[in-house]
Amino acid sequence: MSQSHDPNAEQREFWRAAAVWVDQQERLDAQLAHIGVAAMDAVDGLPSAARVLDVGCGCGQTSLQWSERVSGSVLGVDISEPLVEVARRRAAEHSAAYPEAAPISFAVADAQTADIAGLATESAADNGSFAGFDVVFSRLGVMFFADSVAAFVNLRSATRPGGQLSFVCWQRARNNPWLVSVNKAVLGIVEMPSSDGPAVDPFAFADPDHVQGILGAAGWSDIAIEPHDTELVFSGGGTLEETVDFAMDLGIARRALAGHPPEVHAQVRDAVTAVLAPRETPAGVVFPAATWIATARN
Ligand SMILES: C[S@@+](CC[C@H](N)C(=O)[O-])C[C@H]1O[C@@H](n2cnc3c(N)ncnc32)[C@H](O)[C@@H]1O
């Protein structure tokens, strides 16, 4: 398929190969859960029978959480097949444990280009009677589009008139030392291979004016972008040793250390330990974390 037909092909490949999101799913969920819940709480006047779209749903924790908050239905959409596979497995277990939860379905799709209303109509959860989502939500899953305006136009086209958008994204890197300090420790010792894949910038939505511009250009109204400054238990908790293991498994360390001998791994491990140790508390390794919660209406 040519690049013009598949604008996010490189992202698809990156996220298909992002094994850390599968391998460390429980720890990542524990680390990020409260951040997603803050963006869920930002939706107001939610009809109880709401239909929710979870964009870039990854391994599906937020889709499961939504299914306990609404009685309508939840559709999780993600470009990465391995992540959606995990989400589907978890949803099956979840529905068995919580039969009263709203039906959840998932689709492997590019949220920028997919016919999302069509996916919702096809999904078993919506019984073919789809009339637009009440809520379009994302936890950290909307910063990676090749064309963000086109993506938010596409998402709006699947939203009912008056339906709400709510997502959470990171503020700038400087305000999020949990990632920056680990990356610095790793890259102070080893370089990133120059052949490393596409630019995947978790801080791409750090400038609220930029986000406001994208949402406005995509036709959303009542746009609000509020700071949500919080803390984050790096790796979701556990001992310093376990947290260092987790940091060494993240994308940056994995990719930068590939092919290096054990003594270099050990050096990097020491450097990572040195930045995490001062943050150790009885609850785990705790850092400040700064996010934006963006809300808007169709
Ligand atoms: C930082 S992860 C967040 C995953 C999940 N929301 C969570 O909080 O655990 C970003 C997610 O966005 C997905 N993604 C990236 N580009 C996408 C696109 N164009 N369409 C749909 N999903 C996309 C990735 O596959 C990945 O699962």
The ligand as an SDF file (V2000), in Angstrom:
LIG
                    3D

 27 29  0  0  0  0  0  0  0  0999 V2000
    0.7480    5.6070   24.5610 C   0  0  0  0  0  0  0  0  0  0  0  0
   -0.2060    4.2980   23.9350 S   0  0  0  0  0  0  0  0  0  0  0  0
   -1.6440    4.4160   24.9580 C   0  0  0  0  0  0  0  0  0  0  0  0
   -2.4540    3.1410   24.9570 C   0  0  0  0  0  0  0  0  0  0  0  0
   -3.6750    3.1510   25.8830 C   0  0  0  0  0  0  0  0  0  0  0  0
   -4.6060    4.2180   25.5700 N   0  0  0  0  0  0  0  0  0  0  0  0
   -3.2580    3.2230   27.3210 C   0  0  0  0  0  0  0  0  0  0  0  0
   -3.3500    4.2950   27.9270 O   0  0  0  0  0  0  0  0  0  0  0  0
   -2.8090    2.1890   27.8580 O   0  0  0  0  0  0  0  0  0  0  0  0
   -0.7590    4.9560   22.3860 C   0  0  0  0  0  0  0  0  0  0  0  0
   -1.6920    4.0590   21.6160 C   0  0  0  0  0  0  0  0  0  0  0  0
   -2.1460    4.7380   20.4420 O   0  0  0  0  0  0  0  0  0  0  0  0
   -2.2550    3.7740   19.4080 C   0  0  0  0  0  0  0  0  0  0  0  0
   -2.2280    4.4840   18.1070 N   0  0  0  0  0  0  0  0  0  0  0  0
   -1.2060    5.1630   17.5470 C   0  0  0  0  0  0  0  0  0  0  0  0
   -1.5820    5.6620   16.3530 N   0  0  0  0  0  0  0  0  0  0  0  0
   -2.8760    5.2860   16.1450 C   0  0  0  0  0  0  0  0  0  0  0  0
   -3.8210    5.4860   15.0910 C   0  0  0  0  0  0  0  0  0  0  0  0
   -3.5050    6.1830   13.9980 N   0  0  0  0  0  0  0  0  0  0  0  0
   -5.0560    4.9460   15.2240 N   0  0  0  0  0  0  0  0  0  0  0  0
   -5.3900    4.2130   16.3260 C   0  0  0  0  0  0  0  0  0  0  0  0
   -4.5390    3.9900   17.3460 N   0  0  0  0  0  0  0  0  0  0  0  0
   -3.3010    4.5250   17.2720 C   0  0  0  0  0  0  0  0  0  0  0  0
   -1.0590    2.8700   19.6320 C   0  0  0  0  0  0  0  0  0  0  0  0
   -1.1570    1.6300   18.9790 O   0  0  0  0  0  0  0  0  0  0  0  0
   -1.0590    2.7590   21.1520 C   0  0  0  0  0  0  0  0  0  0  0  0
   -1.8280    1.6870   21.6100 O   0  0  0  0  0  0  0  0  0  0  0  0
  1  2  1  0
  2  3  1  0
  2 10  1  0
  3  4  1  0
  4  5  1  0
  5  6  1  0
  5  7  1  0
  7  8  2  0
  7  9  1  0
 10 11  1  0
 11 12  1  0
 11 26  1  0
 12 13  1  0
 13 14  1  0
 13 24  1  0
 14 15  1  0
 14 23  1  0
 15 16  2  0
 16 17  1  0
 17 18  1  0
 17 23  2  0
 18 19  1  0
 18 20  2  0
 20 21  1  0
 21 22  2  0
 22 23  1  0
 24 25  1  0
 24 26  1  0
 26 27  1  0
M  CHG  2   2   1   9  -1
M  END
$$$$
